[in-house]
Amino acid sequence: METASQNDNAAEIRVNGLRVKGVSSSHGVSRFLGIPYARVVQRFHPAQSVDLASLGSEFDAIRFAPRCPQSWNHGPQRRKHLYQGIPLSSSDPVSEVNCLNLNVYTPEQAASNNQKLPVLVWIHGGGWVFGDGGSEYDGSFLVQEASRIGKPFVFVTLNYRLGYYGFLTSRELKMEAEANNQEYYPNLGLYDQRLALQWVQNNISYFGGDPQEVTIAGQSAGAWSALSHLVTDVPLCKRGFIMSATVISFATEDENQEMFDKLVKRAGISHGATYQEKLATLRSLSDDQMTEWLDGAVLIRPSWDPKWFSRFDGPSRLDQVKCFPDWVNGLVIGSTRDETANIKPFWQPFSAETIVNAVKSVVLDQDICDELLQTYSMSSATQEQVLQGLLDLTTESFFGLFPQALGEMRAPISVYRFEQQDTFDESIYKGQSYHCLDLPFLCRLPAVAGPRVNASMKATSQILTESVAMLVSGELPWEPFHVLQKVMVINGHDSGLKQWPDNERWRRFFTTPDRSRVLVDTGRLLMTYDLNGLTQERK
């Protein structure tokens, strides 16, 4: 967990009688880490907000606080070459009760000079089962450069409950809420995020931020989460920077109940037990049990919540939103060129026939299945062609649809495509522009934006920085997509506005809601496909 280094100086803000102690780096950025915005009082219950002024007379904010409980995530280890010099948070402690905290990065003099700078709030991804707002999202470099180019802002990262802790819902949980005359909240993780955004509204001015000028940003599940805040009737932000949003349909009541029942069975509880007995046992499970028994991201999706998504007529996907609320006045949305290239090593050993059969097993409509295989060049093709078709299909259906669908709206929405490749020799994804590659470029981490990095790679990070800083300050960084029908390709010295390549394939499957649902569900099912059953059918 990060502490002050020898090059850091003390930083301090005052909130009435409270002194919040942070650290200021030699780069002119003050950071205040591990500030609690809410507290978990009971498992599966809404968190209670924490008033900043309630933290006593002095609060030590010089290190990251615990992460929310989660199982091991191998992704950061596979990308550790991108985080040289940055400690990975995966070894940091976890705490169910005390994980709802946030981190604030602000220009050094912003608070003392009573400035009102715009604010960027970051929601991490990880499939709603992994991740945190810790060291991998160190905002010091980004805030420093934004200040240098004359567009300073305050950067906030946060934790929220994951997995069963944040997204378990069932009849039993609803029954408990009704019996206690309490309102029932599915998707507790989203409500945690809302509490963090409300904390920003109430407190960010102490750190030099303007609560009236908040931009929300996120990647993958965090991008979907950010969008979910932008389609509500609760105006806690004005703009959104949406990176690689996951395209999903909401989990159904039957799917949610099946997940709950499996957890109950694994805990050794009789199916006929009362709801009180079931919930009491689940609340007694250890963090290890709660995380190890999670059978994978395939099980975790946000559930339909009519209170949250009151602007929708029913459980529509977020990419089907007709319009945004009037208080949303700018959106940048995009994805990477090869989003799902990081699943390639796992599918590489299998024959073309095996891969095609896997697609057929998740697309039950024979006609649409044949059309998918033809569209993505997987019919009568070599193993290499079929594998590439699988990657194209999953990239477009699981991640690539949001930019294309929302970009068509006649609204202030700019679209980008991240095409910078991983050029590191030690990378198993070398030559690809894959999911999560853009994150260290966004945060300007030393491995991709430091003094020893080549000029083209630095240019990629610079374009991201300038794009984010412009949006946060209230400007779209380039023309809305509906005006020019062009996207900003972000790729070092080759960056620029260009026609969208290969954007006709997905349109074939968006002629009706049923066809689009097939494409979206196919992507999700293939991304979470159980490859263990294919081990006997290798090429």
Backbone torsions as a table, in degrees:
resi	resn	phi	psi	omega
1	MET	NA	137.7	-170.6
2	GLU	-71.4	137.4	173.1
3	THR	-129.9	177.8	-179.4
4	ALA	-67.5	139.9	176.1
5	SER	-96.8	177.3	-178.5
6	GLN	-65.2	-22.7	-178.6
7	ASN	-90.3	1.7	-177.8
8	ASP	-95.6	151.7	175.0
9	ASN	-117.8	162.8	179.3
10	ALA	-70.3	142.9	173.1
11	ALA	-127.8	152.7	-175.8
12	GLU	-154.3	139.8	168.3
13	ILE	-126.3	158.5	179.4
14	ARG	-120.2	133.2	176.0
15	VAL	-123.1	97.1	-172.9
16	ASN	54.8	-116.4	-179.2
17	GLY	-91.1	4.6	-177.0
18	LEU	-96.6	134.4	170.8
19	ARG	-104.6	118.8	175.2
20	VAL	-100.0	116.5	-174.6
21	LYS	-101.0	121.0	175.7
22	GLY	-123.8	-156.5	178.6
23	VAL	-135.5	148.0	175.4
24	SER	-115.3	131.8	-179.3
25	SER	-85.9	169.7	177.5
26	SER	-68.9	-10.6	-180.0
27	HIS	-89.6	3.3	176.5
28	GLY	84.0	25.3	179.1
29	VAL	-121.5	128.8	175.2
30	SER	-97.2	138.8	177.6
31	ARG	-126.5	137.4	178.5
32	PHE	-124.2	110.5	-167.1
33	LEU	-109.9	150.3	170.9
34	GLY	67.4	36.0	-179.9
35	ILE	-85.7	123.1	-179.8
36	PRO	-72.4	130.7	174.2
37	TYR	-107.1	-17.0	178.7
38	ALA	-158.7	167.3	-179.6
39	ARG	-136.2	137.4	177.7
40	VAL	-83.7	115.0	-178.9
41	VAL	-87.0	-37.5	178.6
42	GLN	-150.0	142.4	178.7
43	ARG	-57.9	138.6	179.5
44	PHE	69.9	15.9	177.4
45	HIS	-116.8	155.1	175.1
46	PRO	-58.3	142.3	177.6
47	ALA	-74.1	160.5	176.5
48	GLN	-106.2	131.7	-178.6
49	SER	-64.8	150.9	178.7
50	VAL	-114.1	122.1	177.9
51	ASP	-76.0	129.6	-178.6
52	LEU	-56.3	-39.4	-177.7
53	ALA	-69.8	-11.0	-178.2
54	SER	-86.2	2.2	-174.0
55	LEU	-83.3	10.2	177.5
56	GLY	99.0	-156.0	-178.6
57	SER	-91.5	-20.1	-178.4
58	GLU	-150.5	134.7	177.6
59	PHE	-128.6	127.8	-177.6
60	ASP	-88.4	108.1	-176.7
61	ALA	-115.9	48.9	-176.4
62	ILE	-106.2	0.7	179.8
63	ARG	-144.1	156.4	177.0
64	PHE	-67.7	141.7	177.5
65	ALA	-88.3	175.0	-176.2
66	PRO	-58.5	151.0	173.2
67	ARG	-83.2	165.5	173.1
68	CYS	-77.4	145.6	-177.9
69	PRO	-56.1	139.7	-178.0
70	GLN	-164.5	158.2	175.9
71	SER	-80.4	171.6	-175.0
72	TRP	-68.2	135.1	179.1
73	ASN	-111.9	116.1	-177.7
74	HIS	-79.6	-15.2	-175.3
75	GLY	-55.4	-52.4	-179.4
76	PRO	-59.6	-32.8	178.3
77	GLN	-66.7	-36.5	178.9
78	ARG	-71.9	-19.0	-179.6
79	ARG	-113.0	21.2	-172.8
80	LYS	-66.2	-19.9	176.8
81	HIS	-64.7	-19.7	178.7
82	LEU	-84.7	-8.3	-174.0
83	TYR	-120.0	29.6	178.2
84	GLN	-59.1	128.6	-178.9
85	GLY	84.9	-2.7	179.3
86	ILE	-115.1	121.1	179.0
87	PRO	-67.5	132.1	176.6
88	LEU	-75.8	141.7	-175.5
89	SER	-82.1	-5.0	-173.4
90	SER	-62.6	-21.1	178.8
91	SER	-94.2	-0.2	179.6
92	ASP	-72.7	153.6	-179.0
93	PRO	-67.8	162.7	177.3
94	VAL	-121.8	156.7	176.2
95	SER	-156.5	122.1	177.4
96	GLU	-64.4	-40.6	-173.3
97	VAL	-76.7	-37.1	-170.2
98	ASN	-115.7	27.4	-176.9
99	CYS	-93.5	-9.2	-176.4
100	LEU	-85.1	81.3	-178.2
101	ASN	-134.4	168.1	-179.2
102	LEU	-140.0	168.0	-177.4
103	ASN	-128.7	137.9	-177.4
104	VAL	-120.1	127.2	175.3
105	TYR	-116.3	124.1	-173.9
106	THR	-142.3	147.0	174.7
107	PRO	-53.9	141.4	-166.1
108	GLU	-53.4	-41.8	-174.8
109	GLN	-96.3	4.1	-173.0
110	ALA	-61.6	-45.5	-177.0
111	ALA	-71.1	-45.9	-176.1
112	SER	-67.6	-26.0	-179.9
113	ASN	-92.2	6.5	179.4
114	ASN	55.3	39.1	178.0
115	GLN	-74.4	160.8	173.4
116	LYS	-124.7	83.1	-178.7
117	LEU	-89.2	150.3	173.8
118	PRO	-63.6	161.3	-171.5
119	VAL	-125.7	139.5	172.6
120	LEU	-117.4	120.5	178.5
121	VAL	-106.1	126.1	-175.2
122	TRP	-105.9	130.7	174.9
123	ILE	-112.9	118.5	-176.0
124	HIS	-72.2	157.7	174.9
125	GLY	-95.6	-162.5	-178.8
126	GLY	125.7	23.9	175.3
127	GLY	64.6	20.9	-177.3
128	TRP	63.1	16.2	176.7
129	VAL	-127.8	-19.7	-178.3
130	PHE	-126.3	167.3	165.0
131	GLY	104.8	168.8	178.1
132	ASP	-164.5	172.6	179.9
133	GLY	-97.8	28.2	-171.5
134	GLY	-86.3	-137.0	-165.2
135	SER	-63.6	-29.3	-179.8
136	GLU	-66.9	-16.6	176.7
137	TYR	-113.0	37.9	176.3
138	ASP	-55.6	116.6	-175.8
139	GLY	-89.0	2.6	-174.7
140	SER	-60.4	-45.1	-175.4
141	PHE	-69.2	-40.1	180.0
142	LEU	-66.5	-45.9	-179.8
143	VAL	-64.9	-38.5	178.2
144	GLN	-60.9	-48.1	-176.7
145	GLU	-70.5	-37.1	177.5
146	ALA	-60.8	-38.2	177.0
147	SER	-67.0	-39.8	-178.0
148	ARG	-63.0	-37.2	-177.9
149	ILE	-87.7	7.3	173.7
150	GLY	85.2	16.7	177.5
151	LYS	-129.8	64.2	-175.2
152	PRO	-68.6	149.7	174.0
153	PHE	-153.4	168.0	176.5
154	VAL	-99.3	136.9	-176.2
155	PHE	-115.9	130.9	-178.7
156	VAL	-126.2	131.0	172.7
157	THR	-118.3	157.2	-173.2
158	LEU	-148.5	160.4	170.5
159	ASN	-105.1	154.8	173.0
160	TYR	-149.4	158.4	-175.8
161	ARG	-67.0	143.1	-172.4
162	LEU	-121.8	168.9	171.8
163	GLY	55.7	-141.4	179.1
164	TYR	-59.7	-33.5	-177.8
165	TYR	-61.5	-38.5	-171.8
166	GLY	-107.2	-13.8	-171.5
167	PHE	-140.2	17.1	175.6
168	LEU	-81.6	132.5	175.4
169	THR	-143.1	152.5	-176.3
170	SER	-169.1	170.6	175.0
171	ARG	-59.8	-39.1	-175.9
172	GLU	-63.9	-40.9	179.1
173	LEU	-67.5	-36.7	176.1
174	LYS	-66.9	-40.8	179.2
175	MET	-61.5	-40.9	179.3
176	GLU	-62.4	-44.6	-179.8
177	ALA	-62.8	-43.4	179.6
178	GLU	-63.8	-41.1	-179.2
179	ALA	-64.1	-29.3	-179.0
180	ASN	-97.3	9.4	-178.5
181	ASN	55.1	40.5	179.6
182	GLN	-113.9	152.8	175.2
183	GLU	-74.9	138.5	-178.7
184	TYR	-92.6	135.9	-178.8
185	TYR	-121.9	105.4	165.9
186	PRO	-75.1	169.6	176.3
187	ASN	54.9	54.7	-179.2
188	LEU	-58.1	-30.6	178.8
189	GLY	-61.2	-37.3	176.7
190	LEU	-68.3	-38.6	178.2
191	TYR	-68.1	-32.1	172.4
192	ASP	-58.9	-47.4	179.3
193	GLN	-58.6	-40.5	179.0
194	ARG	-62.7	-39.6	177.0
195	LEU	-61.6	-38.4	177.7
196	ALA	-64.7	-41.9	178.0
197	LEU	-65.2	-35.7	175.8
198	GLN	-68.1	-36.1	174.7
199	TRP	-59.3	-43.6	178.4
200	VAL	-58.9	-44.5	179.0
201	GLN	-58.1	-39.2	-173.7
202	ASN	-84.8	-24.6	-167.0
203	ASN	-128.3	-15.3	-170.2
204	ILE	-66.5	-20.9	178.8
205	SER	-63.5	-27.3	177.4
206	TYR	-66.1	-21.7	-177.6
207	PHE	-103.0	11.2	179.1
208	GLY	90.9	10.9	-178.5
209	GLY	-100.1	159.2	179.5
210	ASP	-106.3	111.0	-178.2
211	PRO	-65.9	-14.8	178.6
212	GLN	-86.4	-4.6	-177.2
213	GLU	-129.8	65.9	-177.3
214	VAL	-106.5	129.4	171.6
215	THR	-109.9	135.4	178.7
216	ILE	-105.3	141.3	-178.0
217	ALA	-140.5	157.9	177.2
218	GLY	-173.3	168.2	-178.8
219	GLN	-131.5	139.4	177.9
220	SER	59.9	-123.1	177.0
221	ALA	-60.2	-30.5	176.2
222	GLY	-69.0	-31.8	176.8
223	ALA	-70.5	-42.9	175.0
224	TRP	-59.0	-43.8	179.5
225	SER	-60.4	-44.6	179.1
226	ALA	-59.5	-43.4	177.4
227	LEU	-61.6	-36.6	-179.0
228	SER	-62.9	-29.9	176.4
229	HIS	-76.7	-25.6	-177.8
230	LEU	-83.1	-9.1	179.7
231	VAL	-110.8	8.7	179.0
232	THR	-91.2	179.8	174.3
233	ASP	-99.9	20.0	179.8
234	VAL	-113.0	98.4	-172.6
235	PRO	-81.1	88.2	-179.7
236	LEU	-106.7	2.4	178.9
237	CYS	-158.4	167.0	-176.8
238	LYS	-113.4	-28.2	-172.2
239	ARG	-139.8	166.0	179.6
240	GLY	-140.7	138.7	172.2
241	PHE	-115.2	106.9	-165.7
242	ILE	-111.6	114.3	-174.4
243	MET	-114.4	116.2	173.6
244	SER	54.9	50.0	179.4
245	ALA	-63.3	136.1	178.8
246	THR	-74.4	128.0	178.1
247	VAL	-91.4	111.6	-177.0
248	ILE	-139.9	155.7	165.6
249	SER	-93.9	155.0	-179.6
250	PHE	-66.9	146.9	173.2
251	ALA	-65.2	137.3	-179.7
252	THR	-81.9	166.4	177.7
253	GLU	-60.4	-40.2	179.7
254	ASP	-64.4	-42.2	178.7
255	GLU	-64.1	-41.9	178.5
256	ASN	-63.0	-43.4	-178.7
257	GLN	-67.0	-37.8	177.7
258	GLU	-61.9	-41.3	178.1
259	MET	-63.6	-43.4	178.7
260	PHE	-63.4	-45.6	-177.8
261	ASP	-63.1	-36.7	177.4
262	LYS	-64.8	-40.5	178.4
263	LEU	-65.2	-42.0	178.1
264	VAL	-60.9	-45.2	-179.6
265	LYS	-63.3	-42.4	-179.0
266	ARG	-66.4	-28.3	177.9
267	ALA	-78.9	-2.0	176.6
268	GLY	82.0	23.2	-178.7
269	ILE	-97.5	138.8	177.5
270	SER	-64.8	140.7	178.4
271	HIS	-60.5	-28.0	-178.9
272	GLY	-86.9	4.4	179.2
273	ALA	-65.6	157.8	177.7
274	THR	-70.4	161.4	179.2
275	TYR	-63.5	-32.2	178.1
276	GLN	-64.4	-41.5	-179.6
277	GLU	-67.1	-41.9	179.7
278	LYS	-62.4	-48.2	-176.5
279	LEU	-69.3	-35.7	178.0
280	ALA	-63.1	-40.7	179.2
281	THR	-67.6	-43.8	180.0
282	LEU	-63.7	-33.1	178.5
283	ARG	-74.1	-15.7	178.8
284	SER	-90.7	-8.2	-179.1
285	LEU	-66.5	146.4	177.3
286	SER	-75.3	165.2	175.7
287	ASP	-60.7	-37.7	178.8
288	ASP	-60.6	-44.2	179.0
289	GLN	-66.3	-42.5	-177.7
290	MET	-64.7	-31.1	-179.0
291	THR	-92.9	-39.3	-179.4
292	GLU	-69.0	-29.3	-178.0
293	TRP	-83.7	-3.7	174.9
294	LEU	-74.7	120.1	-171.1
295	ASP	-83.8	12.5	175.7
296	GLY	122.5	167.1	-175.6
297	ALA	-64.0	-19.4	178.7
298	VAL	-56.4	-27.0	-175.4
299	LEU	-86.7	-20.4	-171.4
300	ILE	-104.5	111.4	170.2
301	ARG	-142.2	146.5	174.4
302	PRO	-58.7	149.4	179.8
303	SER	-97.7	156.8	176.9
304	TRP	-64.9	129.2	-179.5
305	ASP	-130.6	101.5	-175.8
306	PRO	-63.1	-25.3	177.4
307	LYS	-70.3	-43.3	-178.3
308	TRP	-71.2	-47.7	-174.7
309	PHE	-99.7	50.3	-174.9
310	SER	-67.9	-17.3	179.4
311	ARG	-78.7	-10.3	-179.7
312	PHE	-96.9	147.5	177.1
313	ASP	-74.3	-25.8	-179.0
314	GLY	-166.2	-170.3	-175.2
315	PRO	-72.1	65.2	176.3
316	SER	-80.0	155.8	172.7
317	ARG	-71.6	155.8	-177.7
318	LEU	-67.6	-25.8	178.1
319	ASP	-71.2	-9.1	179.4
320	GLN	-97.8	10.7	178.9
321	VAL	-60.1	135.7	-177.3
322	LYS	-82.2	-37.2	178.1
323	CYS	-160.9	160.4	178.0
324	PHE	-95.6	158.4	176.4
325	PRO	-58.3	159.0	-177.4
326	ASP	-61.6	-26.1	-176.3
327	TRP	-80.2	-6.1	174.7
328	VAL	-87.9	118.1	-174.9
329	ASN	-124.0	25.0	174.6
330	GLY	173.0	139.3	-178.4
331	LEU	-146.7	133.8	168.5
332	VAL	-117.9	129.5	-175.9
333	ILE	-140.1	141.8	-179.5
334	GLY	-168.1	-176.4	-179.3
335	SER	-152.6	172.9	176.8
336	THR	-90.4	158.3	-176.6
337	ARG	-64.2	-41.4	-174.5
338	ASP	-118.3	55.3	-172.3
339	GLU	-45.7	-48.4	-170.9
340	THR	-97.6	18.8	177.6
341	ALA	-60.4	-22.2	-179.4
342	ASN	-75.1	-4.2	171.2
343	ILE	-95.7	-6.5	-176.4
344	LYS	-57.8	-44.9	-179.4
345	PRO	-59.1	-27.6	-177.5
346	PHE	-80.4	-29.4	178.7
347	TRP	-93.0	-15.2	-175.3
348	GLN	-53.5	-38.7	-175.2
349	PRO	-70.4	-12.0	-170.0
350	PHE	-95.4	151.4	-177.9
351	SER	-72.2	165.1	176.9
352	ALA	-59.3	-42.3	-179.2
353	GLU	-62.7	-41.6	-179.7
354	THR	-64.4	-42.2	179.7
355	ILE	-65.2	-44.1	178.7
356	VAL	-61.9	-40.9	178.8
357	ASN	-64.2	-33.8	176.9
358	ALA	-64.1	-42.0	176.9
359	VAL	-62.0	-44.8	-179.5
360	LYS	-62.0	-31.5	-177.2
361	SER	-71.4	-19.9	-179.3
362	VAL	-106.6	-9.4	177.0
363	VAL	-113.4	99.9	-171.8
364	LEU	-80.9	-20.9	176.6
365	ASP	-80.0	110.5	-173.1
366	GLN	-60.9	-41.5	-177.7
367	ASP	-65.1	-45.7	179.5
368	ILE	-67.0	-36.9	178.4
369	CYS	-60.6	-46.8	178.9
370	ASP	-61.0	-38.8	179.8
371	GLU	-66.9	-40.6	176.9
372	LEU	-61.3	-47.3	-178.8
373	LEU	-62.0	-37.9	179.4
374	GLN	-71.1	-44.1	-177.0
375	THR	-62.4	-38.5	-176.9
376	TYR	-100.9	23.5	171.0
377	SER	54.8	44.4	-179.7
378	MET	-110.4	0.6	179.2
379	SER	-91.4	129.6	177.7
380	SER	49.7	50.5	-176.7
381	ALA	-122.7	166.9	176.5
382	THR	-72.6	167.6	179.5
383	GLN	-60.5	-40.8	-179.5
384	GLU	-64.1	-41.2	179.4
385	GLN	-67.8	-40.5	179.4
386	VAL	-65.3	-41.9	179.3
387	LEU	-63.1	-42.5	177.6
388	GLN	-64.7	-38.2	176.6
389	GLY	-61.6	-39.5	176.8
390	LEU	-61.2	-44.3	-179.7
391	LEU	-66.0	-40.2	177.6
392	ASP	-64.6	-43.1	-179.5
393	LEU	-62.3	-48.1	-178.3
394	THR	-70.8	-36.2	177.5
395	THR	-60.1	-47.4	-176.0
396	GLU	-74.2	-38.5	-173.9
397	SER	-82.4	-29.1	-174.8
398	PHE	-98.2	-26.1	-177.0
399	PHE	-131.5	-33.4	-167.4
400	GLY	-82.6	-9.0	-173.5
401	LEU	-77.1	-32.5	-177.4
402	PHE	-57.5	-52.4	-178.9
403	PRO	-59.1	-38.7	-176.6
404	GLN	-73.9	-40.1	-178.9
405	ALA	-71.3	-48.0	-178.0
406	LEU	-73.7	-31.2	-179.7
407	GLY	-62.2	-24.3	-180.0
408	GLU	-72.6	-17.2	-178.3
409	MET	-67.0	143.8	176.3
410	ARG	-82.5	77.1	-173.7
411	ALA	-150.0	165.2	178.9
412	PRO	-73.3	74.5	-177.8
413	ILE	-125.9	116.6	175.1
414	SER	-99.6	146.2	-174.8
415	VAL	-121.7	141.7	176.2
416	TYR	-131.7	163.7	170.8
417	ARG	-135.6	122.8	-177.7
418	PHE	-87.2	114.8	-176.5
419	GLU	-118.2	4.5	174.6
420	GLN	-58.2	130.9	179.5
421	GLN	-91.8	155.1	169.3
422	ASP	-76.7	115.6	-175.5
423	THR	-105.3	5.5	-177.1
424	PHE	-75.1	130.7	-178.0
425	ASP	-61.2	-33.4	-176.6
426	GLU	-80.5	-3.0	-176.7
427	SER	-81.3	134.4	175.0
428	ILE	-75.0	-9.2	179.3
429	TYR	-110.7	21.5	-176.6
430	LYS	-54.9	135.8	178.9
431	GLY	89.9	-1.8	-177.7
432	GLN	-112.5	154.8	173.6
433	SER	-112.3	84.0	-164.6
434	TYR	-103.8	172.3	179.8
435	HIS	-57.1	128.5	178.8
436	CYS	84.8	-8.6	178.7
437	LEU	-62.4	-31.0	-175.5
438	ASP	-73.9	-16.5	-173.4
439	LEU	-63.3	-49.6	178.1
440	PRO	-64.3	-27.5	175.6
441	PHE	-69.2	-40.3	177.3
442	LEU	-59.7	-45.5	-177.4
443	CYS	-85.1	0.1	177.0
444	ARG	57.4	43.7	-178.9
445	LEU	-68.3	153.2	-172.0
446	PRO	-56.5	-33.4	-176.3
447	ALA	-64.8	-24.7	-177.5
448	VAL	-119.7	-10.3	-178.9
449	ALA	-137.1	9.6	-178.7
450	GLY	-77.9	178.9	-174.2
451	PRO	-65.3	-23.3	-177.8
452	ARG	-94.2	2.3	-176.8
453	VAL	-82.9	144.7	-178.6
454	ASN	-66.3	158.5	-170.1
455	ALA	-63.3	-37.0	-177.5
456	SER	-67.7	-41.0	178.5
457	MET	-65.8	-40.1	176.1
458	LYS	-60.4	-37.1	-179.4
459	ALA	-62.5	-36.0	177.5
460	THR	-60.7	-48.3	179.4
461	SER	-63.7	-37.5	-178.5
462	GLN	-65.3	-40.7	179.4
463	ILE	-63.5	-41.5	177.3
464	LEU	-62.7	-45.1	179.7
465	THR	-58.9	-49.1	-177.8
466	GLU	-65.1	-36.6	179.4
467	SER	-65.4	-46.0	179.1
468	VAL	-63.2	-47.0	-176.6
469	ALA	-62.2	-38.1	178.2
470	MET	-65.6	-45.8	-179.8
471	LEU	-62.6	-44.6	-179.1
472	VAL	-60.9	-33.6	-179.9
473	SER	-83.0	-0.2	174.0
474	GLY	104.6	9.6	-179.0
475	GLU	-117.0	139.8	168.6
476	LEU	-71.7	133.4	-175.4
477	PRO	-71.8	-19.1	173.5
478	TRP	-156.6	174.9	-172.9
479	GLU	-58.5	145.2	173.8
480	PRO	-57.4	149.1	-176.1
481	PHE	-60.4	-38.7	-174.7
482	HIS	-67.4	-16.6	-179.2
483	VAL	-81.3	-50.7	-174.7
484	LEU	-106.0	-13.2	-173.9
485	GLN	56.0	37.2	179.0
486	LYS	-128.3	154.7	178.1
487	VAL	-118.0	153.6	174.1
488	MET	-84.1	111.5	174.6
489	VAL	-83.7	121.6	-177.9
490	ILE	-103.5	107.3	-176.2
491	ASN	-160.3	69.0	175.5
492	GLY	56.9	-133.1	-178.1
493	HIS	-72.7	-11.1	178.4
494	ASP	-94.2	12.1	-177.7
495	SER	-72.3	154.2	176.2
496	GLY	158.7	170.1	178.1
497	LEU	-73.9	127.6	-176.2
498	LYS	-143.0	160.6	173.6
499	GLN	-65.3	146.1	-178.8
500	TRP	-73.8	119.6	178.2
501	PRO	-79.6	147.4	172.4
502	ASP	54.7	41.8	-177.8
503	ASN	-102.6	11.3	-179.5
504	GLU	-93.9	-21.1	-174.8
505	ARG	-61.5	-49.5	-175.5
506	TRP	-65.2	-28.3	-177.6
507	ARG	-61.5	-29.5	-178.7
508	ARG	-62.5	-25.2	-175.3
509	PHE	-105.2	8.6	178.5
510	PHE	-112.7	26.9	178.0
511	THR	-79.6	-25.8	176.3
512	THR	-140.3	156.9	177.4
513	PRO	-59.1	-37.9	-178.4
514	ASP	-65.7	-41.8	179.9
515	ARG	-67.4	-40.5	179.2
516	SER	-66.0	-35.8	179.0
517	ARG	-63.7	-38.4	178.5
518	VAL	-61.4	-44.8	-178.9
519	LEU	-63.5	-45.3	-178.8
520	VAL	-64.5	-46.2	-179.0
521	ASP	-67.5	-33.0	177.0
522	THR	-61.8	-45.0	178.3
523	GLY	-60.1	-46.1	-179.0
524	ARG	-63.1	-44.6	-176.8
525	LEU	-68.5	-35.2	177.6
526	LEU	-73.6	-34.3	178.4
527	MET	-66.6	-25.8	-177.6
528	THR	-115.9	24.4	-175.4
529	TYR	-67.4	137.6	177.7
530	ASP	-79.8	102.3	-177.2
531	LEU	-79.3	-9.4	-178.5
532	ASN	-60.9	-33.2	-179.6
533	GLY	-75.2	-6.5	-178.6
534	LEU	-101.0	1.6	-171.2
535	THR	-64.5	-22.1	-179.1
536	GLN	-90.1	1.8	-174.8
537	GLU	-121.4	37.5	-177.0
538	ARG	-71.7	161.4	-177.6
539	LYS	-68.6	NA	NA
